[in-house]
Amino acid sequence: MDFALSEDHLMLRQSARTFLEKEISLARVLVPGTTVEDASYDANWRKIVDMGWPGLVIDEVEGGSGLSCIDLAMILGEMGRSLAPSPFLGTLFGTWAIQKGGSPSQKKNLLSGIASGSIKMALAIAEASGAVDGPCREATARRQGEGWSLTGAKSFVIDAAAADWLVVAAQDEQTGRRAFFLVETRQPGVSIDLLPWRDVTRQVADVRLRNAVGERLEGEDAVLWPWLRDRVVFALATESAAGAQRVMEMTVDYAKERTAFGRPIGGYQAIKHSLADMLGQIECCNVATLYAAWALSQNDDRAPVAAAMAKAYTSDAYMAVTQRSIQIFGAIGFTWEMVNHLYFKRARANAELFGNARTQRARVIDLVERKAA
Amino acid sequence: MDFELPGEDHPARKPIRAWFDANPHPSGLSLAQAGFVVPHWPRPWGLAADAELQLIIDQEMKRAGVHVPRNPVAINNCAQSLLTHGTEAQREQLLWPALSGEHIWCMLFSEPSGGSDLGALRTVARRDGDHYVVKGHKIWTSLAHKAKVGVLVARTDPDQPKHKGLSEFLVDMDMPGIRIRPIIDMSAHENEYNEVFLDEVRIPADRLLGKEGEGWALCTTQLQTERVALSRPGAIWGHGPSARELIEGLAEVGALEDGAMRDEAAQVYIEGEILRLLAYRSLSDRMNAKAPGPEGAIYKMLAAPHGQRVVDLAKRSQGARGMIAGEKPFPSQLAGDDPYDDWDHAFWFSQAVTLGVGTQEVLKNVVAERMLGLPRDIDPTARLPWSEARRKQSGG
């Protein structure tokens, strides 16, 4: 039993932080009217590729670094802390889907390309309602010779417009069940529309499919999706925990500097207590996400509950922390040129995507009840 | 990093389990002499146990259905000061009866004029030959009516600033001049708290703990009730039911079928699980030889309102029946012999958990100042000689 991070983990986190602080600037996003296309999205990706991060979770034999979820958490957290705009997350989600669901040849064809940075991925699973769990009504797949033909729509696809390949959830017309398909984006049957997404540090798009050519991932929905979902929500929770910590740090610094009525505002209890509450929430975020990382890295039975708890807690906490941060900064915190709103928007987006806090809580209590029964 | 708790096959577990098999109904003294009451202390009182062994002992004790003697002030807060600051004679005379539960201890700290501002206390101890003569009025003293020993903090030098002129004493509670009046709190249960009046109480000078003027440092250390919180997830200061029992109870009475209740219950459950993880993380920090820091304050800041939410939800699940005295929310859950195991009592008592040992507001100040480095609250009386501050105050 040792709940503390090892020296190696701390070093990994520090090196990621040093890299991101040096290489990633949000300056271009802090110009009013900006969109994700202005956010150095592609340039950041090239730097991230040079760091070898596209292959973090890919096995060494396929050219990756074979990291565990605990290792990964160190880097994911720093990505969340820096808000670095790039197709990192979409590629990671697509990679996981192939790792769990791909056939040996699908893995062989894609994973080494992803690890080297030449292939970018995205995971297209949500419906227009945002639902990711239910049956797939808006996209269907029909067998066509050796391959499949996909028609319909997918919503809220992170990094779709940058992706070379999509992993698409669609209903198999014959069985009525949901399955996952690899779809190359550069083909006539695929069109991708960027959404005017408020979180301008992230690229999110809708995808339309019209007789798009796809190949089926071997893994069945019932096996692939729970495994993938636990990782996806863990990733979002980890980003949120670290983003919240960054927001608290900058808000504390501000409260020490900014004076009003002859004292730093951080000396007034109304502000102090709000910041103490933030610290409490962040301690909880951190331990919840590390527990999820550990449980996933061990393939432990507790991983599904741990991941859902982390997503539930961090969703609410990140929103609360970023909201309080704007209030403590005062009117300046409400302007586009400050970073406060970027975190506020990321917090809201992370909370809504892949099941909001309430959805996660429902899963937690279902799982707890089932275990008790 | 490894979140696994010590397993069934942990080598340290065997001898502990064997001891409880051989001693199924141990006396307080035999538990104390085996080192199980304060395992983290050095021998002969403890086993110099690391955090993992402490956790194993807690688990094995629970498994055997055995409790440490109910003497929280001595065991969790104050007796440890005797190890570092007490005289040989004090240790000899007081420690074994404290650990065995033969002498119940109480803390004579808070006063009517200010609870959280402990440093403003007015009880005076005046040196008179080989005695100190104490005059004052203490309040919110748990267990005073049962205690044999009181840990008293009193002002020995009124000309020093408020935190500097304080000293601690180990007082026999049956001495002449001590009068105890019970306080009936809103739970109307058998009284937990008391007022204690000290009228010209003559304490032998060899009952001074540490040196004169060290009282503030001693009592702030004693107020860090960390170990209690660490191994216990209960709603009332670590005692009583936890969020896990809440879910079991709500499921039993069908309350989880209501969507709003179900969501709230899940929220409380998640908080409870996260607090368990935080507690274990402090344990492993101890194992990694990190000094205990102010994170105990964060833990209490989170755990106290969480405990209130646990018992509040149980109470709300009862509807109007919850107003009937003694009505149990979850009929099949058996109460243990701890009074807080009773859900109904725990709820009516729970307002105290964000008041005791410093209010929630003072605790948030501690967290903000010590952990985030925010400016300290302004206390115009902090640097003045206490006698002068008092004069100014009473002068209006």
Interface residues (C-beta under 8 A of the other chain):
Chain A: M1 D2 F3 A4 L5 S6 H9 I70 V252 A255 K256 R263 P264 G266 G267 Q269 I271 K272 H273 L275 A276 D277 L279 G280 E283 C284 V287 A288 L290 Y291 W294 A295 M309 A312 Y313 R358 R361 A362 V364 I365 V368 E369 A372
Chain B: M1 D2 F3 E4 L5 P6 E52 L55 I247 E248 A251 L256 R262 D263 A265 A266 Q267 Y269 I270 E271 E273 I274 L275 L277 L278 Y280 R281 L283 S284 D285 M287 N288 E295 I298 M301 L302 E361 K364 N365 V367 A368 E369 M371 L372 G373 L374 P375 R376 D377 I378
